[in-house]
Amino acid sequence: MPTTKRPHKFPLWLHSSGQWCKKHRGQFYYFGSEKDTALKRYAAEWDDLKAGRKVRTTPGSYTLADAVNHFLTAKLSQVESGELATRSFGDYKRTCGIVVDELGRSRTLADIRPDDFAKLRRKLATKYNAVTLGGHVQRVRTLFKHAYEAELIDAPLRYGNAFAKPSRRTIRIDRADKAPRLFESADILRLVEAAGTPLDAMILLGINCGFGQGDCSELPRSALKRAGWLDFRRPKTGTPRRCPLWPE
């Protein structure tokens, strides 16, 4: 049985086990044996305990694994509601995997510093071109912005000057240094002839309307109601598109 030993105006009881505790509706809640620490835990947890809620972890103790799981769960919900493309979710998941591998899944969020982001960017820059690097950098920032808005950290993380997306000039130079990725008219005609249905139509839509894989896979029949025209929004952004179709 708990004792009745309690300091003046102190909200906790000292249990015979040596732990400070509080009784609510017939149940005892324990907050540790060190007085000051117990009082801090009581102040942080009591409202949740009294309301029957799961105790919220203090922001300073969340790990990178916690942030990634919370972030990907939120993004998966957006996929299920149709607000986010499956491909975009895959991009987020790949970036999160790289961050966890590089920084460590048990790393405390509040302990991540600009030097860590600089090291991460250097690692990414050795493996990816400028455009892909920029995508990873942006998704990393989105991950930690989510962690702050979800109250997993008390303040936004500082990335430092080194953790920036490549400049437009760098992207232009990177593209210019690569061989042109072009198909001549004769090449396309040979592809269409050899493709067969429905791949031939997908190739023509790519050339005629600038369609990608996702556009072709999600194209509904209703987009072809007007003869000679295709009306179909961009699946990712919802931007309207109207394309005049070639006779082919």
C-alpha positions in Angstrom: 0.0 0.0 0.0 1.2 3.5 -0.7 2.3 5.7 2.2 0.7 9.1 3.0 4.1 10.8 2.9 3.9 13.8 0.7 5.8 17.1 0.8 3.8 20.3 1.2 2.1 21.3 -2.1 4.0 18.6 -4.0 1.6 16.7 -6.3 3.1 13.3 -6.0 3.2 10.6 -3.3 6.3 8.7 -2.3 5.4 5.1 -2.7 6.9 2.4 -0.4 8.8 1.1 -3.4 10.7 4.4 -3.5 9.0 5.8 -6.6 6.9 9.0 -6.7 3.4 8.3 -7.8 -0.1 9.7 -8.3 -3.4 8.0 -7.8 -6.3 8.5 -10.2 -9.6 6.6 -10.2 -8.1 3.8 -8.1 -5.0 3.4 -10.3 -1.4 4.4 -9.3 0.9 6.0 -11.9 4.6 6.0 -11.2 7.1 8.6 -12.3 10.5 7.4 -11.0 12.5 7.7 -7.8 14.3 10.9 -8.5 12.2 13.8 -7.2 12.9 16.5 -9.8 12.8 14.1 -12.7 9.5 12.6 -11.5 8.0 16.1 -11.3 9.0 16.9 -14.8 7.5 13.6 -16.1 4.4 14.2 -14.1 4.0 17.7 -15.7 4.6 16.3 -19.2 2.4 13.2 -18.9 -0.3 13.7 -16.4 -2.9 15.4 -18.7 -2.6 12.4 -21.2 -2.7 9.8 -18.4 -5.7 11.4 -16.7 -7.6 11.6 -20.1 -6.8 8.0 -20.9 -4.6 8.9 -23.9 -1.4 7.4 -24.9 1.5 9.4 -23.4 3.1 11.6 -26.0 6.9 11.2 -26.3 8.8 14.4 -25.6 10.0 16.0 -28.8 13.6 15.7 -28.0 13.5 11.9 -27.8 12.2 11.1 -31.2 14.5 9.2 -33.5 15.1 9.4 -37.3 13.2 6.1 -37.6 10.2 7.6 -35.8 10.2 10.6 -38.2 10.5 8.4 -41.3 7.7 6.0 -40.1 5.4 9.0 -39.3 6.2 10.7 -42.6 5.7 7.6 -44.8 2.4 6.7 -43.0 1.1 10.2 -43.8 2.2 10.0 -47.4 0.6 6.5 -47.8 -2.7 7.9 -46.6 -2.4 10.5 -49.4 -1.9 7.7 -51.9 -4.9 5.9 -50.6 -7.0 9.0 -50.9 -5.8 9.8 -54.4 -3.9 12.9 -53.4 -0.4 11.5 -54.1 0.8 9.3 -57.0 2.2 5.9 -56.2 5.3 6.8 -58.1 5.8 9.9 -55.9 5.4 7.8 -52.8 8.1 5.5 -54.1 10.4 8.4 -54.5 9.8 9.5 -50.9 10.4 6.0 -49.7 13.8 5.7 -51.6 15.0 9.0 -50.2 14.0 8.1 -46.7 16.0 4.9 -47.0 19.1 6.8 -48.1 18.7 9.2 -45.1 18.3 6.3 -42.6 21.3 4.4 -44.0 23.5 7.5 -43.9 22.5 9.1 -40.6 21.4 6.1 -38.6 17.9 5.0 -37.8 18.4 5.4 -34.0 19.8 9.0 -34.4 17.9 11.5 -32.3 16.3 14.2 -34.5 17.4 17.0 -32.3 21.0 15.8 -32.6 21.2 16.1 -36.4 23.4 19.0 -37.4 24.3 20.9 -40.6 27.5 18.8 -40.9 25.4 15.7 -41.2 23.4 17.2 -44.0 26.6 18.3 -45.8 27.9 14.8 -45.5 24.6 13.4 -46.9 24.7 15.8 -49.9 28.3 14.8 -50.7 27.3 11.2 -50.7 24.3 11.8 -52.9 26.3 14.0 -55.3 28.7 11.1 -56.0 25.9 8.8 -57.1 23.3 10.9 -58.9 23.1 13.6 -61.6 22.2 17.2 -60.8 18.4 16.7 -61.4 18.1 13.6 -59.3 20.3 15.1 -56.6 17.9 18.1 -56.5 14.9 15.8 -56.1 16.6 14.0 -53.1 17.5 17.3 -51.4 13.9 18.6 -51.7 12.4 15.3 -50.4 14.8 15.4 -47.4 13.7 18.9 -46.6 10.1 17.8 -46.9 10.7 14.9 -44.4 12.1 17.2 -41.7 9.5 19.9 -42.3 6.9 17.2 -41.7 8.7 16.2 -38.5 8.6 19.8 -37.2 4.9 20.3 -38.1 4.0 16.9 -36.5 5.7 18.1 -33.2 8.4 15.5 -33.4 11.0 18.3 -32.9 10.7 21.6 -31.1 12.3 23.7 -33.8 13.0 23.4 -37.5 16.4 21.8 -38.2 19.2 23.9 -39.7 20.6 22.4 -42.9 23.5 24.8 -43.4 24.6 26.4 -46.6 26.0 23.2 -48.1 22.7 21.4 -48.3 21.2 23.1 -51.3 19.7 21.9 -54.6 22.0 22.3 -57.6 21.8 25.6 -59.4 20.1 25.9 -62.7 23.5 26.6 -64.3 24.8 23.3 -62.9 21.7 21.4 -64.3 22.2 23.0 -67.7 25.9 22.1 -67.8 25.1 18.6 -66.7 22.6 18.1 -69.5 24.8 19.7 -72.1 27.7 17.4 -71.3 25.6 14.3 -72.0 24.8 12.9 -75.5 21.5 14.1 -77.0 18.6 11.8 -76.2 16.8 12.0 -79.5 14.8 9.7 -81.8 14.8 10.6 -85.5 11.5 10.2 -87.4 12.7 7.0 -89.1 13.6 5.5 -85.7 10.1 6.3 -84.3 8.4 4.8 -87.3 10.4 1.6 -86.9 9.5 1.4 -83.2 5.7 1.9 -84.0 5.8 -0.8 -86.7 7.5 -3.3 -84.4 5.6 -2.4 -81.2 2.1 -3.8 -81.8 -1.1 -2.8 -80.0 -1.3 -1.1 -77.5 2.4 -0.1 -77.3 2.3 1.6 -80.7 -0.5 3.9 -79.5 1.6 4.7 -76.3 4.6 5.6 -78.4 2.5 7.9 -80.6 1.0 9.6 -77.5 4.4 10.2 -76.1 5.5 11.9 -79.3 2.2 13.7 -80.1 1.2 14.8 -76.6 4.3 14.5 -74.5 2.8 11.7 -72.5 4.8 9.6 -70.1 4.2 6.2 -68.6 1.8 7.4 -65.9 -0.2 9.4 -68.4 -0.7 6.4 -70.6 -1.5 4.0 -67.8 -4.2 6.3 -66.3 -5.7 7.6 -69.6 -9.5 7.1 -69.4 -11.8 6.6 -72.4 -13.7 9.7 -71.4 -10.6 11.8 -72.4 -11.3 10.8 -76.1 -14.9 12.0 -76.4 -14.1 14.8 -78.8 -13.0 13.4 -82.2 -9.4 14.3 -83.0 -8.8 15.8 -79.5 -7.5 14.4 -76.2 -8.7 16.2 -73.0 -6.8 14.7 -70.0 -5.4 16.5 -66.9 -1.9 15.7 -65.7 -2.3 12.9 -63.1 0.3 14.4 -60.7 -0.7 18.1 -60.7 -4.2 18.1 -62.0 -3.3 20.7 -64.6 -5.7 20.6 -67.6 -4.3 19.5 -71.0 -5.9 19.5 -74.5 -4.0 18.0 -77.4 -4.9 17.8 -81.1 -4.3 14.2 -82.2 -2.5 13.3 -85.4 -4.4 11.1 -87.8 -2.2 8.2 -86.8 
